[in-house]
Amino acid sequence: MSKAVGSPKKLLKKAYDAKVSRVRQELIQLQVDLQQTRTKIVLILAGVEGAGRGDALNTLMGWFDPRNVETIAVENPSSEERERPFMWRYWRSLPSSGRIGIFVDSWYTHTLREETDNRKELAKLEDEVRRIRHFERLLADADTLVIKIWFAFSKSDQGKRLQRLRADPATAWRVTDHQMRAHRAYQRLARTADHILAETDRPGARWDVVESAEPKPRNLEFARTILRRFRAHHRRIVKANGSTPTKPNRIIALRPDGRQRLLDLTLDQKLSASAYEAKREKWLGRLNRAVRRAAEAKRTVVFVFEGQDAAGKGGAIRRLTSAMDARDYHIVSVAKPTDEEKAHHYLWRFWRQLPRDGRVVIFDRSWYGRVLVERIEGFCFPREWRRAYTEINDFEEQLHDHGSIVVKYWLQISKDVQFERFKSREETPYKQHKINAEDWRNRAQWSAYETAVGDMVALTDTSYAPWNLIPANNKRFARLEVMRQATKRITEALDS
C-alpha cells in the first residue's frame, strides 16, 4: 500500500506554473469554506525517509494563506511529555474549528522511528496501532477531516538522494545517522509501514499515497489530494448543517440494571459527629500515606467527582485534600465549556488538565457531562452521546495504561434531602451563591437524570476505572466513605 503505482512524468516550468496558479486559488477557497463550516483539518504527513516531506510542506505553506494554518512538529518526547499518557501531546496540538493543523511529526513518526532504531515487539506494535485507530476514529466522528499522506519513495531513489546530499558539503548535514539506518533497513521498514497503513486505513481516516521521485508532480498531487478530500468532506458537512440537536421528550434507559444499582443504595446511613471525628483522623492518615506512596512510585492519581446537585461534592473534596500537601494536587472545577473549548473535541479540555507523573488531579465534574447534562438537555446529537461511553472508557484505559490511578465517585442523595439542602442554601446568606434557577430546573428532571446516571454507571464501570457509589444523605458518612474508597483504590493499585 505504501507504494505508488507508476512513475510521475517530469513537468516543464511553464506547465508547472500554470497548474500551480489554479491550485493556489483552490486552496485559498478551501480555507474560506473551512471558516464558514467551522470544521477543522488534521493533515498528517508520513513516508519514506528522504522523500521530500519537508520540501512539499514548505511549498504548500507558500500556497496557503498562513493565518489559519499551523504546523506541528512533535519530536522526541520531553521529560514533561513522558510523564503523561502518550497521546497527551497530540491532543494539546489539535487545531480548533476553522483551522488546519499539519502534523509533520505525528503518532506515526514515533512508531516508525522506533521501528527503525529498534525492532518493536509485535504486541507493542499492535497496541499502538489500536490506539491510533481509536484516536483517528474519535476525531473523524467529531467532524474533523483527517487527511493522511504517505510520501512513497523507492530504495533506489532514496539511496541516490542521500548520496547526492552527502556529496555536497553544503547539504551533507541534512543526512542523519537515523536516515542511513532507515536506508539500510528499507525492506523491513517497508513491510512494517505496509502493515501499519493497512491497519489504520479506515473510513474517516484513509491513506493517500503520493509518489515523490519528481518534486513538481509530487507537490501538485499533494495539494490536489488535500482538495479532493476536503471537497468530499465539505459536501457532507453542508448537507448535515440543516440539522441541530433537539431536547428529547423522554430519556429511555439503555441499561436498566444501572439505575437499579442507584435505587438499591441505602441512602440514610447513620454516623454521629463523635464517631466521625474518631474515624476521620485515622482515614486521613491512611489516605496521606497512600497518596505519598503513589507520588514516590510516580503514579498519578485522577479523582473524578460526580453527583446530584447539593450532594456534597465540594465538602467531600475539601476533606479529601486535607490529607494532601497543597502543592501536590490541582482541582479542576468543570463549568460550561468556553468558546475555545467548544471549538475542540469535548475531551480536549480534560486531556489538557492531566498532570505530570506523581501528582494528583481532582475533577469537580468531568467528561461525564457528555452523557448526563448534554444528553438530557439535547446539547449534542444522540449519535454523539451514545458513542461517548466507548470514547470515555478508552480515555480512562489510556490513563490506566500509563500508570494513572483513576478513582471515580457518584454521590447519591434522595430527592427529599436535595430539597432540604436547596432551601437551606436559599436561606443561608453565605450559601446563596450555590443555588440558582438552573438547579431548580435540573431538579424537575430528576427521573431523567436518574436514568442517565444509571446508564453511565452500567456502561463505564470498568476494572481499570470502577465507580464508587456513595450514599450521601449523611454528609459525614459520605466524606468518610470517600476517604476510605480512595485509600483502598490507591493501595490496591500500588500493590497489584
VEXSE-183603 format. One record per residue (C-alpha): residue number from 1; x, y, z; residue in three letters. Coordinates in nm, 4 decimals. Example, Ala and Ser with C-alpha at 12.3 -4.5 7.8 and 13.67 -1.06 7.14 Angstrom:
  nr        X        Y        Z rest
   1   1.2300  -0.4500   0.7800  ALA
   2   1.3670  -0.1060   0.7140  SER
***
This chain:
  nr        X        Y        Z rest
   1   0.0000   0.0000   0.0000  MET
   2   0.2886   0.2387   0.0704  SER
   3   0.3999   0.2178  -0.2925  LYS
   4   0.2511   0.4421  -0.5618  ALA
   5   0.1549   0.2966  -0.8977  VAL
   6   0.3623   0.4185  -1.1905  GLY
   7   0.6228   0.6937  -1.2116  SER
   8   0.5256   1.0594  -1.2473  PRO
   9   0.6325   1.2468  -1.5567  LYS
  10   0.8575   1.5482  -1.5284  LYS
  11   0.6886   1.8857  -1.5696  LEU
  12   0.8364   2.1783  -1.7564  LEU
  13   0.8411   2.5019  -1.5561  LYS
  14   0.5800   2.6749  -1.7737  LYS
  15   0.3290   2.3896  -1.7436  ALA
  16   0.4001   2.3595  -1.3704  TYR
  17   0.3475   2.7321  -1.3057  ASP
  18   0.0144   2.7260  -1.4892  ALA
  19  -0.1119   2.4357  -1.2798  LYS
  20   0.0163   2.5952  -0.9587  VAL
  21  -0.1830   2.9126  -1.0229  SER
  22  -0.5094   2.7173  -1.0326  ARG
  23  -0.4207   2.5026  -0.7313  VAL
  24  -0.3347   2.8070  -0.5198  ARG
  25  -0.6699   2.9641  -0.5998  GLN
  26  -0.8496   2.6446  -0.4970  GLU
  27  -0.6527   2.6151  -0.1730  LEU
  28  -0.7485   2.9688  -0.0704  ILE
  29  -1.1144   2.8887  -0.1429  GLN
  30  -1.0768   2.5774   0.0735  LEU
  31  -0.9718   2.7983   0.3639  GLN
  32  -1.2700   3.0291   0.3099  VAL
  33  -1.5087   2.7322   0.3098  ASP
  34  -1.3353   2.5885   0.6151  LEU
  35  -1.4058   2.9075   0.8106  GLN
  36  -1.7710   2.9078   0.7099  GLN
  37  -1.8393   2.5478   0.8127  THR
  38  -1.6316   2.5769   1.1331  ARG
  39  -1.4881   2.2330   1.0742  THR
  40  -1.1164   2.1568   1.1152  LYS
  41  -0.8495   1.9640   0.9254  ILE
  42  -0.5804   1.7400   1.0699  VAL
  43  -0.3213   1.6771   0.7986  LEU
  44  -0.0708   1.4010   0.8694  ILE
  45   0.2489   1.3726   0.6670  LEU
  46   0.4388   1.0451   0.6748  ALA
  47   0.6519   0.8450   0.4404  GLY
  48   0.9899   0.7108   0.3455  VAL
  49   1.2947   0.8948   0.4806  GLU
  50   1.4255   1.1418   0.2241  GLY
  51   1.1028   1.1518   0.0228  ALA
  52   1.0804   1.5301   0.0499  GLY
  53   0.8041   1.5803   0.3051  ARG
  54   0.9696   1.8990   0.4284  GLY
  55   1.0085   2.0428   0.0789  ASP
  56   0.6494   1.9560  -0.0104  ALA
  57   0.5229   2.1181   0.3093  LEU
  58   0.7255   2.4350   0.2514  ASN
  59   0.5762   2.4593  -0.0968  THR
  60   0.2224   2.4037   0.0349  LEU
  61   0.2663   2.6708   0.3029  MET
  62   0.3652   2.9156   0.0290  GLY
  63   0.0354   2.8449  -0.1469  TRP
  64  -0.1867   2.8720   0.1610  PHE
  65  -0.2914   3.1875   0.3429  ASP
  66  -0.0865   3.1268   0.6613  PRO
  67  -0.3297   3.2909   0.9030  ARG
  68  -0.5319   2.9793   0.9923  ASN
  69  -0.2722   2.7111   0.9268  VAL
  70  -0.0314   2.5772   1.1855  GLU
  71   0.2445   2.3199   1.1547  THR
  72   0.3061   2.0828   1.4430  ILE
  73   0.6457   1.9161   1.4655  ALA
  74   0.6364   1.6749   1.7587  VAL
  75   0.9847   1.5386   1.8100  GLU
  76   1.1213   1.3011   2.0719  ASN
  77   0.9086   1.3373   2.3866  PRO
  78   1.0363   1.5752   2.6515  SER
  79   1.0527   1.4775   3.0180  SER
  80   0.7227   1.6604   3.0697  GLU
  81   0.5582   1.4646   2.7866  GLU
  82   0.6930   1.1286   2.9058  ARG
  83   0.5248   1.1933   3.2413  GLU
  84   0.1795   1.1931   3.0829  ARG
  85  -0.0150   0.9458   2.8665  PRO
  86   0.1373   0.9125   2.5186  PHE
  87  -0.1436   1.0882   2.3279  MET
  88  -0.1419   1.3918   2.5615  TRP
  89   0.0982   1.5918   2.3481  ARG
  90  -0.1058   1.5311   2.0327  TYR
  91  -0.4346   1.6251   2.1994  TRP
  92  -0.2814   1.9548   2.3084  ARG
  93  -0.1803   2.0334   1.9489  SER
  94  -0.5134   1.9671   1.7782  LEU
  95  -0.6439   2.2599   1.5702  PRO
  96  -0.9618   2.4435   1.6644  SER
  97  -1.2628   2.4968   1.4372  SER
  98  -1.1839   2.6717   1.1092  GLY
  99  -0.8134   2.5865   1.1234  ARG
 100  -0.5717   2.3409   0.9626  ILE
 101  -0.3205   2.1563   1.1791  GLY
 102  -0.0362   1.9948   0.9840  ILE
 103   0.1478   1.7234   1.1753  PHE
 104   0.4964   1.6970   1.0277  VAL
 105   0.5856   1.4516   1.3011  ASP
 106   0.2882   1.2543   1.4281  SER
 107   0.1931   0.9386   1.6129  TRP
 108   0.3092   0.7505   1.3011  TYR
 109   0.6504   0.9150   1.3053  THR
 110   0.7069   0.7994   1.6606  HIS
 111   0.6092   0.4411   1.5823  THR
 112   0.8177   0.4155   1.2648  LEU
 113   1.1184   0.5918   1.4181  ARG
 114   1.1300   0.3382   1.6988  GLU
 115   1.0993   0.0568   1.4462  GLU
 116   1.3999   0.1996   1.2591  THR
 117   1.6199   0.2244   1.5644  ASP
 118   1.4969  -0.0832   1.7500  ASN
 119   1.2634  -0.3567   1.6281  ARG
 120   0.9318  -0.3405   1.8071  LYS
 121   0.7676  -0.6385   1.9684  GLU
 122   0.4595  -0.7356   1.7684  LEU
 123   0.2288  -0.6977   2.0714  ALA
 124   0.3539  -0.3444   2.1365  LYS
 125   0.3125  -0.2518   1.7716  LEU
 126  -0.0450  -0.3827   1.7688  GLU
 127  -0.1262  -0.1851   2.0841  ASP
 128  -0.0030   0.1329   1.9180  GLU
 129  -0.1978   0.0613   1.6004  VAL
 130  -0.5145   0.0050   1.8033  ARG
 131  -0.4608   0.3323   1.9891  ARG
 132  -0.4062   0.5198   1.6606  ILE
 133  -0.7206   0.3722   1.5057  ARG
 134  -0.9306   0.4776   1.8013  HIS
 135  -0.7850   0.8294   1.8131  PHE
 136  -0.8447   0.8933   1.4441  GLU
 137  -1.1944   0.7480   1.4556  ARG
 138  -1.2725   0.9728   1.7510  LEU
 139  -1.1565   1.2783   1.5546  LEU
 140  -1.3461   1.1772   1.2409  ALA
 141  -1.6649   1.1108   1.4382  ASP
 142  -1.6437   1.4665   1.5699  ALA
 143  -1.6394   1.6043   1.2125  ASP
 144  -1.2648   1.6616   1.1974  THR
 145  -1.1325   1.5954   0.8489  LEU
 146  -0.8339   1.3628   0.8869  VAL
 147  -0.6116   1.3628   0.5765  ILE
 148  -0.3167   1.1232   0.5773  LYS
 149  -0.0475   1.1452   0.3093  ILE
 150   0.2217   0.8802   0.2606  TRP
 151   0.5150   1.0015   0.0509  PHE
 152   0.6386   0.6963  -0.1404  ALA
 153   0.9996   0.6645  -0.2482  PHE
 154   1.1860   0.3621  -0.3850  SER
 155   1.5013   0.2360  -0.2173  LYS
 156   1.6997   0.3222  -0.5299  SER
 157   1.5716   0.6800  -0.5394  ASP
 158   1.6274   0.7130  -0.1661  GLN
 159   1.9885   0.5967  -0.1992  GLY
 160   2.0580   0.8353  -0.4868  LYS
 161   1.9158   1.1318  -0.2951  ARG
 162   2.1112   1.0541   0.0221  LEU
 163   2.4294   1.0057  -0.1811  GLN
 164   2.3774   1.3360  -0.3636  ARG
 165   2.3211   1.5241  -0.0381  LEU
 166   2.6265   1.3704   0.1298  ARG
 167   2.8487   1.4525  -0.1659  ALA
 168   2.7867   1.8259  -0.1305  ASP
 169   2.9472   1.9855   0.1788  PRO
 170   2.6671   2.2415   0.1846  ALA
 171   2.3970   1.9742   0.2231  THR
 172   2.5824   1.6861   0.3901  ALA
 173   2.4485   1.7943   0.7287  TRP
 174   2.0972   1.7050   0.6141  ARG
 175   2.1791   1.3340   0.6144  VAL
 176   2.1445   1.1925   0.9654  THR
 177   2.2515   0.8603   1.1135  ASP
 178   1.8827   0.7793   1.1529  HIS
 179   1.8259   0.8243   0.7784  GLN
 180   2.1179   0.5982   0.6941  MET
 181   1.9838   0.3281   0.9272  ARG
 182   1.6436   0.3664   0.7631  ALA
 183   1.8017   0.3188   0.4194  HIS
 184   1.9812   0.0019   0.5262  ARG
 185   1.6577  -0.1338   0.6807  ALA
 186   1.4401  -0.0206   0.3882  TYR
 187   1.2760  -0.3572   0.3163  GLN
 188   1.1968  -0.4325   0.6790  ARG
 189   1.0580  -0.0829   0.7344  LEU
 190   0.8504  -0.1100   0.4171  ALA
 191   0.6875  -0.4268   0.5482  ARG
 192   0.6144  -0.2608   0.8828  THR
 193   0.4800   0.0512   0.7097  ALA
 194   0.2542  -0.1563   0.4848  ASP
 195   0.1157  -0.3330   0.7918  HIS
 196   0.0545  -0.0061   0.9806  ILE
 197  -0.1042   0.1656   0.6818  LEU
 198  -0.3312  -0.1297   0.6076  ALA
 199  -0.4430  -0.1487   0.9726  GLU
 200  -0.5091   0.2261   1.0003  THR
 201  -0.6736   0.2821   0.6616  ASP
 202  -1.0277   0.3218   0.7869  ARG
 203  -1.3384   0.5227   0.6929  PRO
 204  -1.2868   0.8801   0.8036  GLY
 205  -0.9075   0.8420   0.8096  ALA
 206  -0.7976   0.6992   0.4739  ARG
 207  -0.4410   0.6961   0.3468  TRP
 208  -0.3393   0.8582   0.0174  ASP
 209  -0.0060   0.7706  -0.1416  VAL
 210   0.1933   1.0363  -0.3286  VAL
 211   0.4880   0.9329  -0.5457  GLU
 212   0.7868   1.1507  -0.4541  SER
 213   1.0557   1.0823  -0.7132  ALA
 214   0.9820   1.4082  -0.9001  GLU
 215   0.9307   1.7203  -0.6824  PRO
 216   0.6965   1.9191  -0.9103  LYS
 217   0.4402   1.6418  -0.9728  PRO
 218   0.4711   1.5453  -0.6066  ARG
 219   0.3816   1.8964  -0.4904  ASN
 220   0.0813   1.9185  -0.7203  LEU
 221  -0.0510   1.5749  -0.6265  GLU
 222  -0.0045   1.6594  -0.2585  PHE
 223  -0.2196   1.9723  -0.2909  ALA
 224  -0.4785   1.8048  -0.5126  ARG
 225  -0.5197   1.5219  -0.2636  THR
 226  -0.5990   1.7730   0.0098  ILE
 227  -0.8503   1.9483  -0.2144  LEU
 228  -1.0180   1.6211  -0.3148  ARG
 229  -1.0550   1.5043   0.0431  ARG
 230  -1.1844   1.8408   0.1602  PHE
 231  -1.4454   1.8703  -0.1153  ARG
 232  -1.5942   1.5322  -0.0306  ALA
 233  -1.5985   1.6220   0.3397  HIS
 234  -1.7403   1.9681   0.2698  HIS
 235  -2.0347   1.8235   0.0784  ARG
 236  -2.1220   1.6017   0.3749  ARG
 237  -2.0921   1.8895   0.6235  ILE
 238  -2.3096   2.1260   0.4192  VAL
 239  -2.5731   1.8552   0.3856  LYS
 240  -2.5703   1.7864   0.7617  ALA
 241  -2.5778   2.1526   0.8670  ASN
 242  -2.9546   2.1653   0.8324  GLY
 243  -2.9995   1.9511   1.1434  SER
 244  -2.9451   2.0554   1.5047  THR
 245  -2.9723   1.8592   1.8295  PRO
 246  -3.3118   1.8693   1.9983  THR
 247  -3.4071   1.8047   2.3564  LYS
 248  -3.5567   1.4552   2.3850  PRO
 249  -3.9140   1.4218   2.5062  ASN
 250  -3.8232   1.1253   2.7212  ARG
 251  -3.4995   0.9676   2.8432  ILE
 252  -3.5129   0.5931   2.7812  ILE
 253  -3.2715   0.3695   2.9713  ALA
 254  -3.0069   0.1790   2.7770  LEU
 255  -2.9195  -0.0336   3.0811  ARG
 256  -3.1963  -0.0580   3.3465  PRO
 257  -2.9590  -0.2503   3.5742  ASP
 258  -2.7533   0.0669   3.6228  GLY
 259  -3.0493   0.2631   3.7562  ARG
 260  -3.1325  -0.0280   3.9827  GLN
 261  -2.7876  -0.0032   4.1421  ARG
 262  -2.8732   0.3530   4.2432  LEU
 263  -3.2133   0.2535   4.3792  LEU
 264  -3.0565  -0.0271   4.5828  ASP
 265  -2.8289   0.2105   4.7719  LEU
 266  -2.9142   0.2612   5.1401  THR
 267  -2.9003   0.6388   5.1490  LEU
 268  -2.9809   0.7046   5.5150  ASP
 269  -2.6546   0.5787   5.6653  GLN
 270  -2.6021   0.6787   6.0280  LYS
 271  -2.2813   0.8300   6.1560  LEU
 272  -2.2707   1.0579   6.4585  SER
 273  -2.0426   1.3584   6.4822  ALA
 274  -1.8364   1.1926   6.7558  SER
 275  -1.7963   0.8696   6.5577  ALA
 276  -1.6956   1.0700   6.2513  TYR
 277  -1.4339   1.2654   6.4465  GLU
 278  -1.2925   0.9453   6.5913  ALA
 279  -1.2519   0.7816   6.2497  LYS
 280  -1.1619   1.0833   6.0390  ARG
 281  -0.8009   1.1228   6.1547  GLU
 282  -0.7330   0.7521   6.1059  LYS
 283  -0.8523   0.7596   5.7446  TRP
 284  -0.6862   1.0904   5.6721  LEU
 285  -0.3579   0.9392   5.7865  GLY
 286  -0.4055   0.6272   5.5748  ARG
 287  -0.5006   0.8340   5.2728  LEU
 288  -0.1980   1.0588   5.3205  ASN
 289   0.0330   0.7560   5.3241  ARG
 290  -0.1342   0.6103   5.0145  ALA
 291  -0.1015   0.9359   4.8190  VAL
 292   0.2638   0.9728   4.9218  ARG
 293   0.3319   0.6147   4.8115  ARG
 294   0.1757   0.6921   4.4747  ALA
 295   0.3934   1.0017   4.4382  ALA
 296   0.7071   0.8045   4.5239  GLU
 297   0.6092   0.5457   4.2624  ALA
 298   0.5498   0.8257   4.0060  LYS
 299   0.1837   0.7240   3.9769  ARG
 300  -0.0674   0.9959   3.9006  THR
 301  -0.3991   0.9860   4.0866  VAL
 302  -0.7046   1.1121   3.8957  VAL
 303  -1.0117   1.1759   4.1126  PHE
 304  -1.3484   1.2202   3.9403  VAL
 305  -1.6403   1.3607   4.1431  PHE
 306  -1.9917   1.3456   4.0044  GLU
 307  -2.3234   1.3603   4.1841  GLY
 308  -2.6590   1.5264   4.2082  GLN
 309  -2.6768   1.8983   4.2826  ASP
 310  -2.6247   1.9549   4.6583  ALA
 311  -2.4928   1.6008   4.7063  ALA
 312  -2.1856   1.7344   4.8880  GLY
 313  -1.9102   1.7069   4.6276  LYS
 314  -1.7405   2.0281   4.7406  GLY
 315  -1.7339   1.9251   5.1065  GLY
 316  -1.6048   1.5775   5.0213  ALA
 317  -1.3273   1.7282   4.8079  ILE
 318  -1.2229   1.9648   5.0869  ARG
 319  -1.1933   1.6759   5.3340  ARG
 320  -1.0077   1.4653   5.0788  LEU
 321  -0.7499   1.7357   5.0075  THR
 322  -0.6897   1.7955   5.3781  SER
 323  -0.4890   1.4718   5.3652  ALA
 324  -0.2541   1.6111   5.0983  MET
 325   0.0104   1.8764   5.0579  ASP
 326  -0.1486   2.1673   4.8709  ALA
 327   0.1491   2.1722   4.6321  ARG
 328   0.0802   1.8185   4.5150  ASP
 329  -0.2762   1.8429   4.3851  TYR
 330  -0.4817   2.0507   4.1458  HIS
 331  -0.8610   2.0909   4.1480  ILE
 332  -1.0357   2.1353   3.8140  VAL
 333  -1.3854   2.2803   3.8534  SER
 334  -1.5721   2.1991   3.5335  VAL
 335  -1.8296   2.4523   3.4174  ALA
 336  -1.9946   2.5186   3.0824  LYS
 337  -1.7372   2.4982   2.8011  PRO
 338  -1.5847   2.8246   2.6830  THR
 339  -1.5902   2.9286   2.3183  ASP
 340  -1.2340   2.7968   2.2837  GLU
 341  -1.3336   2.4622   2.4339  GLU
 342  -1.6409   2.4367   2.2102  LYS
 343  -1.4092   2.4732   1.9105  ALA
 344  -1.2411   2.1432   2.0042  HIS
 345  -1.3450   1.7861   2.0770  HIS
 346  -1.5234   1.7628   2.4137  TYR
 347  -1.2360   1.5586   2.5637  LEU
 348  -0.9749   1.8177   2.4654  TRP
 349  -1.0171   2.0322   2.7743  ARG
 350  -0.9732   1.7289   3.0012  PHE
 351  -0.6629   1.5947   2.8274  TRP
 352  -0.5038   1.9363   2.8747  ARG
 353  -0.5537   1.9185   3.2527  GLN
 354  -0.3712   1.5889   3.3059  LEU
 355  -0.0793   1.6406   3.5458  PRO
 356   0.2733   1.5030   3.5426  ARG
 357   0.3505   1.1679   3.6991  ASP
 358   0.3283   1.1525   4.0769  GLY
 359   0.0743   1.4299   4.1167  ARG
 360  -0.2995   1.4411   4.1930  VAL
 361  -0.5759   1.5996   3.9877  VAL
 362  -0.9332   1.6298   4.1159  ILE
 363  -1.2124   1.6877   3.8659  PHE
 364  -1.5173   1.8504   4.0249  ASP
 365  -1.7496   1.7289   3.7489  ARG
 366  -1.5897   1.5868   3.4401  SER
 367  -1.6138   1.4357   3.0913  TRP
 368  -1.9275   1.2550   3.2095  TYR
 369  -2.1226   1.5713   3.1334  GLY
 370  -2.1380   1.4360   2.7778  ARG
 371  -2.3684   1.1503   2.8835  VAL
 372  -2.5529   1.3442   3.1535  LEU
 373  -2.6416   1.7117   3.1006  VAL
 374  -2.5565   1.7143   2.7284  GLU
 375  -2.7713   1.4064   2.6703  ARG
 376  -3.0646   1.5308   2.8779  ILE
 377  -3.0629   1.8903   2.7534  GLU
 378  -3.0117   1.7964   2.3885  GLY
 379  -2.6763   1.9773   2.3629  PHE
 380  -2.5451   1.7007   2.1380  CYS
 381  -2.6918   1.4515   1.8929  PHE
 382  -2.7913   1.1025   2.0163  PRO
 383  -2.5163   0.9501   1.7993  ARG
 384  -2.2643   1.1686   1.9871  GLU
 385  -2.3609   1.0840   2.3434  TRP
 386  -2.4152   0.7163   2.2555  ARG
 387  -2.0592   0.6728   2.1294  ARG
 388  -1.9242   0.8762   2.4243  ALA
 389  -1.9410   0.5721   2.6550  TYR
 390  -1.6811   0.3943   2.4409  THR
 391  -1.4751   0.7119   2.3993  GLU
 392  -1.4694   0.7694   2.7756  ILE
 393  -1.3777   0.4097   2.8505  ASN
 394  -1.0878   0.4318   2.6064  ASP
 395  -0.9740   0.7627   2.7575  PHE
 396  -0.9694   0.6137   3.1061  GLU
 397  -0.7970   0.2999   2.9787  GLU
 398  -0.5191   0.5161   2.8342  GLN
 399  -0.4804   0.6799   3.1754  LEU
 400  -0.4628   0.3358   3.3358  HIS
 401  -0.2135   0.2017   3.0800  ASP
 402   0.0136   0.4966   3.1517  HIS
 403   0.0057   0.4094   3.5223  GLY
 404  -0.2510   0.6596   3.6463  SER
 405  -0.4913   0.5518   3.9204  ILE
 406  -0.8462   0.6588   3.8394  VAL
 407  -1.0847   0.6993   4.1344  VAL
 408  -1.4455   0.7822   4.0392  LYS
 409  -1.7310   0.8801   4.2711  TYR
 410  -2.1012   0.9260   4.2246  TRP
 411  -2.2606   1.0909   4.5323  LEU
 412  -2.6260   0.9922   4.5597  GLN
 413  -2.8894   1.1667   4.7734  ILE
 414  -3.2667   1.1366   4.7950  SER
 415  -3.4986   1.3878   4.6349  LYS
 416  -3.6261   1.4971   4.9771  ASP
 417  -3.2750   1.5637   5.1083  VAL
 418  -3.1907   1.7635   4.7971  GLN
 419  -3.4994   1.9811   4.8563  PHE
 420  -3.3929   2.0453   5.2169  GLU
 421  -3.0431   2.1441   5.1091  ARG
 422  -3.1726   2.3715   4.8329  PHE
 423  -3.3943   2.5545   5.0843  LYS
 424  -3.1058   2.5815   5.3280  SER
 425  -2.8894   2.7379   5.0585  ARG
 426  -3.1572   2.9919   4.9773  GLU
 427  -3.1993   3.0882   5.3414  GLU
 428  -2.8305   3.0998   5.4429  THR
 429  -2.6504   3.4138   5.3180  PRO
 430  -2.3071   3.2542   5.2784  TYR
 431  -2.4599   2.9612   5.0837  LYS
 432  -2.6831   3.1581   4.8482  GLN
 433  -2.4179   3.1650   4.5758  HIS
 434  -2.4578   2.7870   4.5498  LYS
 435  -2.8206   2.7934   4.4338  ILE
 436  -2.9841   2.9357   4.1221  ASN
 437  -3.2817   2.8828   3.8920  ALA
 438  -3.0925   2.6236   3.6882  GLU
 439  -3.0589   2.3998   3.9960  ASP
 440  -3.4357   2.4008   4.0424  TRP
 441  -3.4861   2.3330   3.6722  ARG
 442  -3.2500   2.0348   3.6883  ASN
 443  -3.4363   1.9050   3.9921  ARG
 444  -3.7557   1.8940   3.7845  ALA
 445  -3.5773   1.6400   3.5627  GLN
 446  -3.4866   1.4083   3.8496  TRP
 447  -3.6131   1.0945   3.6770  SER
 448  -3.4261   1.1734   3.3538  ALA
 449  -3.1005   1.2243   3.5417  TYR
 450  -3.1551   0.9047   3.7394  GLU
 451  -3.1907   0.7114   3.4134  THR
 452  -2.8875   0.8778   3.2537  ALA
 453  -2.6739   0.8188   3.5628  VAL
 454  -2.7787   0.4540   3.5660  GLY
 455  -2.6653   0.4143   3.2039  ASP
 456  -2.3405   0.5942   3.2823  MET
 457  -2.2630   0.3651   3.5742  VAL
 458  -2.3528   0.0464   3.3867  ALA
 459  -2.1602   0.1342   3.0706  LEU
 460  -1.8453   0.2912   3.2185  THR
 461  -1.7863   0.0775   3.5299  ASP
 462  -1.4619  -0.0961   3.4318  THR
 463  -1.1890  -0.2893   3.6083  SER
 464  -0.9398  -0.0071   3.5433  TYR
 465  -1.1805   0.2752   3.6420  ALA
 466  -1.4625   0.1409   3.8631  PRO
 467  -1.7386   0.3573   4.0050  TRP
 468  -1.7725   0.4167   4.3783  ASN
 469  -2.1395   0.4848   4.4541  LEU
 470  -2.1557   0.6870   4.7751  ILE
 471  -2.4787   0.7183   4.9807  PRO
 472  -2.4660   1.0883   5.0690  ALA
 473  -2.7784   1.1752   5.2703  ASN
 474  -2.5478   1.1822   5.5718  ASN
 475  -2.2593   1.4148   5.4836  LYS
 476  -2.0285   1.2741   5.7490  ARG
 477  -2.0779   0.9188   5.6251  PHE
 478  -2.0209   1.0279   5.2636  ALA
 479  -1.6994   1.2158   5.3436  ARG
 480  -1.5573   0.9263   5.5396  LEU
 481  -1.6555   0.6796   5.2664  GLU
 482  -1.4813   0.8946   5.0046  VAL
 483  -1.1588   0.8750   5.2077  MET
 484  -1.1961   0.5008   5.2632  ARG
 485  -1.2558   0.4214   4.8988  GLN
 486  -0.9708   0.6478   4.7875  ALA
 487  -0.7302   0.4765   5.0230  THR
 488  -0.8478   0.1317   4.9153  LYS
 489  -0.8299   0.2053   4.5420  ARG
 490  -0.4856   0.3648   4.5533  ILE
 491  -0.3409   0.0956   4.7812  THR
 492  -0.4761  -0.1879   4.5697  GLU
 493  -0.3393  -0.0301   4.2517  ALA
 494   0.0064   0.0126   4.4059  LEU
 495   0.0116  -0.3421   4.5439  ASP
 496  -0.1067  -0.5117   4.2246  SER
***
